[in-house]
Amino acid sequence: MTREQTIIQTLVRIADNLVADFDVVDLLTGLADRCVDLLDIAASGVMLAGPDGELRLIASSNETMRIIEVFELQAAEGPCLDAYRTGSPVDQVDLGTAGGRWPHFAPAAREAGFRSVLALPLRLRDSTVGALNLFSDHTAPIPEPDLLVGRAFADLAAISIVQRKLMTEAQGLNEQLSAALHSRIVIEQAKGVVSERAGVTLPEAFARLRSYARARNLRLTDVAHAAVDGTLDPGAWNERAAGAGD
């Protein structure tokens, strides 16, 4: 499959969520993975605002990225927070010269191996629901075509999330968002369970959970709950199904 075909496939998959129920964590994890596959970046992550308006980590393309994003939230500074607070993109920043802007975050990101970063808000008109972080291991400008693809991914993801909020408003919007954020916690717990019992890394444990869910057309959150409460067949963790990284 060509790069262009993969981009179109990704956009179509995100658009499908406009007319169907979907798993927010799985959608945004797929988005982060696709950004790394298709753009000139090393890692990607997505943060989503909770009912209180504060950002929470929802998805990351690898474990290093997850740790850096958690640090960004704890330090209360960084590109994702800036993009969310302003509702505007944070253009590519050289982390080596960003100490004045992000005195705690920039050195930590450089220590993790990243050299530059940009962030895109997940925004639809006046509603900003989160932000997308794109990290590079170099400081060369990211090609404009890659930026356009990243913006398209972010915009369509924002539309999907806002559409879901509108569809579930009558059922209690805050409760729905809280459930989506809580599912991330359950998934982290499930990763730990699978990692310990199967003797694999946390990223591999997550890949197995996603693979199992997709192969059986199950919601990732439901599979995670089953793994945590012990009702998921342990044999499901032994091998990854084909297409686990899709």
N, C-alpha and C positions, 0 to 999 in steps of 0.2 A: 504494500500500500504506500502510495506517495505521501509526502508531507502535506500537500494540499488536500488530499483525500482524508487524511487523518484529522486535519483541522475542521473540515466540513462535517465529518462524522461526530467530532466532539461538540460542535455547535448544534447539530441536530439532536444529539443526546440531551444536552442541556435544555433545548427548546421543548423536548418531549415532556419535561416536568411542568410546563405551563398548563397542561391539561390532565395531569395525573398526580396522585399522591406520590411523594418521594421521600427518601431518607436524606436529610440535609447533610449529615456527616459524610455519607457515601458520595453524594454529589460533589461536595467541596474537596474531598480527598482526591477524587478523580480529576477535578479541575487543577489542583496543585500538581499532581503527577503529569498531566498533559502539558502544563507550562514548562516543566523541566524537559520533557521529551521533545517539545517543538520549538522552544525559544532558546536564545543564546544565554542561558542562565544555569546556575549550579543547584539552586534549591528554591522552593516556593512554599508559601504558607498562607492560610486564610484565617482571619479573625472575624467574629460575628458579634454584634451588639446584643446584650441581654435586655430584658424588660427594664432594668435600671439604667440603661444607656451605656453601661461599661462594656468594653470589649472582652471577649473570651476567646481562647484558642480553640479552633474547630478542626483544622486540618493542616498537615504539613507533609512535605514530600519525603522527608527522612528524619531520623532521630536527632541529628545535629540541629536541623532546622527547628524541630519542636523545642529543644532546649533553649535555643536563642530566642524564640518567640515568647516562651515563658519568662525568660529574663527581661525581655522588652516590656512585658506587662508589669513585672515586679518593679522595674526601674521607672515605670511610668514615663518612658521616653522612647522615641524611635519612629521610623518611617510609617509603620502601619497606624500608629496612634495619630500621627500628624495628618495622614490622608483621611482618616475617619473624622477627626475633629474639624478639619477645614472643608471636607467634602471635595477636595481637589487633589489631583495626582502629586506625588512627590517625585520630581524628576531625579534621574540617576545621580547618586551622590557617591563620591569617593570617600570610603570610610576612613582613609588615612588622614583626611583633612576635616573630618566631621566631629572632632572632639569637642569643639566649642558648641556645636548644636546638640549633640547627644554625648555628653561626657562619660556616661556609664555604658551606654549601649554600644557606641562605636568601637571602643577597645575590645569589648567582649566578642563582637561579631568578627573583628579582625583575628582575634585569637582562635576563633573557630574555623578560620580559613577563608572567610569571605573578604572581598576587596571593594565591592560596590553594591549598592542597593537602590531599588526604586519601589514605590508603592502606589497602588491604584485603589481608589475608593469603590466600594460596591454601592452604587448610587443610582437611583431612579428619580429624576426630577429633584424635588426637595428632600427626598428621603434617602439617607445614607445608613445602610444596615451593617456595614463592615468594611473590610479592606483586604487587599491582596498584596502580599510581600513577594518581591522577586529579587533574589540574591545572586550575585555573580562572583566568580573567583578571579576576576580580572577587572580592570578599570576602563577598558576600551568601550566606547559608546555602543549600546545595544542597537542593532539595526532597526530603522524605522518600521519595516514590515513586521518585525517581531513585536514592537510596541503596539502596532495596530491590532495584531492578533490577541495580545494580552488584554488590551482594552475591550475587545469584542467579548472575550471570555468573561471578564469582570462585569461588563454591562449585562450580558445575558444571564449570568448567575444572579445579579441583583434583581433583574426582572422576575426570575423564577422565585426568589425568596419573598419579594414583595407581593407577588401574586399569591403565594401560599399564605402570607399573612392576611391578605384580603379575604381569601376563601375561608379561613378559619376564624375570622374576627368574631363571628356570631357565637363561636364555641369558647371564646376567651383567648384573645391574642397572647396575652402575657403567659398564660399557662402553656400554650403551644411552644413559644420560644424557650420557656424554661425547660420544657421536656427535651427540646433539641439540644440545649446546652448540657442538660443532665446526661443525655445519651453519650456525650463525649467522655464523661467521667466513667460511665459503665464500660465503654469500649476500652479505656485505659486499664480498668480492672481486669477485663477479659484478656487483654494482651498479656498481663502479668501471669494470669492463670495458665494460659496456653504456653507461654514461654517457660514457666517452671515445669509443667508436667510433660511437655514435649521436648524440653531441653534445647530450645532454639532461641534466637535473639528476639527482642521485642519487635523490630520491623518485620521479621519473618513470621512471628505470631500474628501480627496484624494482617499480613498478606494471606495467611491461611484462613483467618476468620472471613475476610472479604471473599476469598475464593469459594469457601463453603457456602456463604450466603448467596452468591451469584449463581453457582451451579444448581442451587435448589430454588431459586427465585424467592429467597427470603429476605427480610429486612435485616440489614447489618446490626441494627440495635437489638433486634429480637434474638439473633444468634449470640450476641455479646451477653445478653441477660442469661441465656441458657448456659453459656460457658461459665459464668460467675456462680450461678445457683446449682451447677453440677448436673443439669439435665441434658446437656449436649453430648452426643456420642463421642467419646475420646478418640475413637478411630478416625473421626473426621479431621483430626489435626495432623495425621501422620504424613500426608502428602498434599501438596498444592495442586489444585486443578488447573488445567490449561486456561490461559487468559487471566490469571490472577492479577496481573499488573495493568489490565485494561482500565 
